[in-house]
Amino acid sequence: MSAVLISTKGQIVLPVAVRKALGLKPGMRVNVKVDGKSARLTPAPAKKTVTLEEIQSLLKYTGPLVPIRAMRVTGYKG
């Protein structure tokens, strides 16, 4: 068992041994389940990624095709 500190923001750093045992990598999410005075961490399932074609199918655009250069906003200073 390892003890960790809680930051003023409520954050903790999981020890390397815990991250390795759970297969956790930077950017991954974990589920936290509270059971009485205990908490259980488990890796969260990865979110399903979608393809461009799946996103396009949601749009249902039936108008004329527009070239990308015609979509550019002029004068943008971003």
N, C-alpha and C positions, 0 to 999 in steps of 0.2 A: 504494500500500500504506500502511496506517495501523498504527501501533503503539499498543497499549492496555495499561493496567496490570491486573494480576490482584490482586484484593483478598485479604485474609487468609482470606476465606470461599471463595475460588476463583471469584469473580464477575468478569465483565468488562462494560464498557459498549461497545456497538457504536457506532461513529461514525455520525452522521446520514446521511452519504453511503452507507454500507453498508446501513443500514436502509431508505433510500429505494430503493436498487438492488434489494433483495430484496423490497420491498413489505411490510416487517415493521411491525406496529402493536403498541402495548402490549397485553400479555396473550397474544400469539400464541406458539406453540411453534416451536422449530427442531429439526431433526435434526442431530446431530453425528456425522460419520463420520471415524474416524482411519485414516490411510493412511501408515504409516511414521512420519515425524517431522512430518507435516502433518495438519491437520484441515479438513474441509469442512463448512460450515454451509449447510443448505437449509431453506426453510420446510416445516414439518410439515403434512401434510394436516389440514384441520379435522375435528374429530370430528363424526360424524353426530348430530344431535339427534333425540330421539324425542318423539312426541306423547303426551299424557295417555292417549289411547285405547290406544296401544301398551303403555304401562305397565300400564294396567288389564287388558288382555288377558292379561298374564302372571300376574296375581293369581288368576284363576279362582275368584273368590268367588261362591258360589251361595246364600248365606244371604239373609235379609231385608234390605231397604234400611234404612239407618240415617241419620237426618238429622244434619247436621254438628253442630248444637247439642248433640246427645246424645253426641258424641264428645269434647266439651270436658272437660279435666281441671280439676276445681275445686281451689282452693287453690294453684294454681301461682303462684310469685312471681318468675318469670323476667324 
